[in-house]
Structures are given as C-alpha cells and as structure tokens.
Amino acid sequence: MIVSNNIPPEKNLYYLGSKILKSINKNGVNILALYNAVNKNGNMNFVLFTYTLDWLYIVDMININEKGIIYRCS
C-alpha cells in the first residue's frame, strides 16, 4: 500500500515522488544525476528511489527515452 500510518512521511512514495519531480528539469536528467540531486542530504536509499521512479512511471508522471534520460510528462 502506498499510504500507511506506519511509514514516516519522508519515506512515503507521494512525498519522495514530489521531491523527484521537482528535481527533473525540462531537458530531462539521467538517473544517477537525478539520484544525486534528490539525495543531497542522504535520506533516501537507492532501492526506495527506484521504487518511487517505478511508481511515477506507472502513474504516467515520468517517461524515459532510449538514451536513459528521464523526463516529466505534462
């Protein structure tokens, strides 16, 4: 389940998804640069980051091209 009372807000996919979406510029970004931008203070592990990317892709908020650049969907 995405929303739970047992998960702290900073580990919630909605919160992490908003952080990721804010870090994607209009020209797109590669996955490692995006992870470094989102994880400046070291609060997010890479597994949780990829789960959040999967969720954003499933709900059609991001897309990825053949070169591995991640874009925000309109």
C-alpha positions, -999 to 999 in steps of 0.1 A, spaced: 0 0 0 13 35 -9 -2 53 21 2 39 55 2 53 91 33 32 99 55 49 73 72 82 82 63 110 57 99 112 44 97 76 33 63 79 17 61 75 -21 40 106 -25 65 127 -7 95 112 -24 77 114 -58 73 152 -53 110 155 -45 119 136 -76 95 156 -99 109 189 -86 144 178 -94 137 169 -131 143 199 -153 125 204 -187 155 190 -206 155 158 -186 182 142 -165 199 108 -163 192 85 -134 224 90 -114 223 128 -116 187 127 -105 195 104 -76 224 127 -65 201 158 -68 173 142 -48 196 126 -22 217 156 -12 212 150 25 214 112 23 179 104 34 169 81 5 185 48 -4 187 37 -40 161 10 -37 135 34 -24 145 58 -51 139 32 -78 105 21 -63 95 58 -64 106 60 -101 86 29 -109 55 44 -92 59 77 -111 63 58 -144 32 36 -137 11 67 -129 24 84 -161 43 112 -144 77 105 -159 90 89 -191 124 76 -201 139 77 -236 163 52 -253 193 71 -240 182 67 -204 171 103 -199 142 108 -176 116 134 -185 85 147 -167 52 141 -185 30 171 -189 
